[in-house]
Amino acid sequence: MYCQSFKSWSDITLRNLEQFRKISATGFSIAGNLLQTQIELAAALADIASYHAGNIAAAKDAGEIASRHMGLAEESGKVIFETAQSTAEILTEAGKAYGKLFETTLASGAAFAANSTKTQKAAA
């Protein structure tokens, strides 16, 4: 009985450690993807700003300055919107990955509980 109990606890501990490893790997992957997205956003916005700064400085009147500012705002808005969509996709995938891990953990816990109940009944 004790041998089976220790084996059951050993199995659940190993499963839990594997789940923690998967959760950590998923978290690092998500963080890496989000960081990459933010780096790309910052670089794109810097490129847009530097390009339009030269155009704005070369403008001859207020109407042209306003027009070039609108171009800057339009391009920046487009890049920000694309980044928001990319971030939403990353977070959606993260939700799916964490959902699968949660379901696996629940199934593992249910299997352990069922096995534990069998062991207790056999011991009685």
C-alpha positions in Angstrom: 0.0 0.0 0.0 2.7 2.5 1.0 4.7 1.6 -2.1 1.8 2.3 -4.3 1.0 5.6 -2.5 4.6 6.8 -2.9 4.6 5.8 -6.5 1.3 7.8 -7.0 2.8 10.8 -5.3 6.0 10.5 -7.3 4.0 10.3 -10.6 1.9 13.4 -9.7 5.0 15.3 -8.7 6.7 14.5 -12.0 3.6 15.5 -13.9 3.4 18.8 -12.0 7.0 19.5 -12.7 6.5 18.8 -16.4 3.5 21.2 -16.4 5.5 23.9 -14.7 8.2 23.4 -17.3 5.6 23.8 -20.1 4.1 26.9 -18.4 7.5 28.5 -18.1 8.4 27.7 -21.7 5.0 29.1 -22.9 5.5 32.2 -20.8 9.0 32.8 -22.2 7.8 32.3 -25.7 5.0 34.8 -25.3 7.2 37.3 -23.6 9.7 37.0 -26.5 7.1 37.4 -29.1 5.6 40.5 -27.4 9.1 42.0 -26.9 9.9 41.4 -30.6 6.7 43.1 -31.6 7.4 46.1 -29.4 10.9 46.4 -30.7 9.6 46.3 -34.3 7.0 49.0 -33.4 9.6 51.3 -31.9 11.9 50.9 -34.9 9.1 51.5 -37.4 7.9 54.6 -35.5 11.5 56.0 -35.3 11.9 55.5 -39.1 8.6 57.2 -39.8 9.4 60.1 -37.5 12.8 60.7 -38.9 11.5 60.5 -42.5 8.7 62.9 -41.8 10.8 65.3 -39.6 12.9 66.1 -42.7 9.8 66.6 -44.8 8.1 68.8 -42.2 11.3 70.9 -41.8 11.4 71.5 -45.6 7.7 72.7 -45.7 7.2 76.2 -46.9 3.9 77.2 -45.2 1.5 76.2 -42.5 -0.8 74.2 -44.8 2.1 72.1 -46.0 3.3 71.6 -42.5 -0.2 70.4 -41.5 -0.4 68.2 -44.5 2.9 66.5 -43.7 1.9 66.1 -40.0 -1.2 64.3 -41.2 1.0 62.0 -43.3 3.1 61.3 -40.2 0.0 60.6 -38.1 -1.5 58.4 -40.8 1.6 56.2 -41.2 2.1 56.0 -37.4 -1.5 55.1 -36.8 -1.3 52.3 -39.5 1.8 50.8 -37.8 0.3 51.1 -34.4 -2.9 49.4 -35.6 -0.9 46.6 -37.2 1.1 46.1 -34.0 -2.1 46.0 -32.0 -3.5 43.3 -34.3 -0.2 41.3 -34.0 -0.3 41.7 -30.2 -3.9 40.5 -30.1 -2.9 37.4 -32.1 0.0 36.6 -29.8 -2.3 37.0 -26.7 -5.0 34.8 -28.4 -2.4 32.1 -29.0 -1.2 32.5 -25.4 -4.7 32.0 -24.2 -5.1 28.8 -26.2 -1.7 27.4 -25.0 -2.5 28.2 -21.4 -6.0 26.6 -21.9 -4.5 23.4 -23.1 -2.1 23.3 -20.2 -5.0 23.9 -17.8 -7.0 21.1 -19.3 -4.0 18.7 -19.1 -3.5 19.6 -15.5 -7.1 19.0 -14.7 -7.0 15.6 -16.4 -3.8 14.7 -14.6 -5.4 15.7 -11.3 -8.5 13.7 -12.0 -6.4 10.7 -12.9 -4.4 11.0 -9.7 -7.6 11.3 -7.6 -9.1 8.3 -9.3 -5.9 6.3 -8.7 -5.7 7.5 -5.1 -9.3 6.4 -4.5 -8.5 2.9 -5.9 -5.4 2.6 -3.7 -7.4 3.6 -0.6 -10.1 1.1 -1.4 -7.6 -1.7 -2.0 -5.9 -0.9 1.3 -9.2 -1.1 3.2 
